[in-house]
Amino acid sequence: MYTSVLMIEKPLTSEDVEFVTTLHGDETMSFIVLMQPRGDQADLLLRAIDDVALGELKEAARESEEPEGRDAKGPAELALAHSVKVLRESGSEAVGQVVEDHPLDRLKSVVEESGADEVIVLTAPHYVEEFFHRDWASRARHKVGVPVLKLFAHSE
C-alpha cells in the first residue's frame, strides 16, 4: 500500500479525488489528510493578490468574508470530513486532522510516524508565495525527507 500525506486547504472535489487516487496506477492508496484552516491577515492579503493576478476580481473582494483563525476551525472540520469521506468512497483508506499551529512541523511528524511514501500539496495557485518559495510545497521539501508533489486543486 502506498501512503500519501495530503495537505489541503479546501474540500476535495471529485476531480481532485480522481487525480490523487490514480497517481500511482492501480496501487492501493492510503491517505493522511491534513487540513489547515484559513490564515491570518497576511494570508488574506496574499490570497487577494493571487485573485487579482488570476483576474478574479470578485474573489479578491470576497476574501475578507472568509472565516479566519478560530472561526475557520468549524468549516475546516467539515471540509476535512467531506474529503476523508470521498477518498474512502473511492476505495482508498483515509484519515485526517485539522492542523492549526505549525503545519510544517506537524507534517514532518506525520510523515515520520506513518512512514509515508510522499507528500502531496493540493492547493489553489498562490503565485506570490510560490515566487518567493514560501508556499507549503517549497517549504515542505526542505523539511520532510520524502518526495513532495505540488498539485493545483480543481474548482467546482
Stockholm file with secondary structure:
# STOCKHOLM 1.0

chainA/1-156         MYTSVLMIEKPLTSEDVEFVTTLHGDETMSFIVLMQPRGDQADLLLRAIDDVALGELKEAARESEEPEGRDAKGPAELALAHSVKVLRESGSEAVGQVVEDHPLDRLKSVVEESGADEVIVLTAPHYVEEFFHRDWASRARHKVGVPVLKLFAHSE
#=GR chainA/1-156 SS CEEEEEEESSCCCHHHHHHHHTTTTTCCEEEEEEECCCCCHHHHHHHHHHHHHTTCHHHHHHGGGSCCGGGGHHHHHHHHHHHHHHHHHTTCEEEEEECCSCHHHHHHHHHHHHTCSEEEEEECCCHHHHHTTCSHHHHHHTTSSSCEEEEECCCC
#=GC SS_cons         CEEEEEEESSCCCHHHHHHHHTTTTTCCEEEEEEECCCCCHHHHHHHHHHHHHTTCHHHHHHGGGSCCGGGGHHHHHHHHHHHHHHHHHTTCEEEEEECCSCHHHHHHHHHHHHTCSEEEEEECCCHHHHHTTCSHHHHHHTTSSSCEEEEECCCC
//
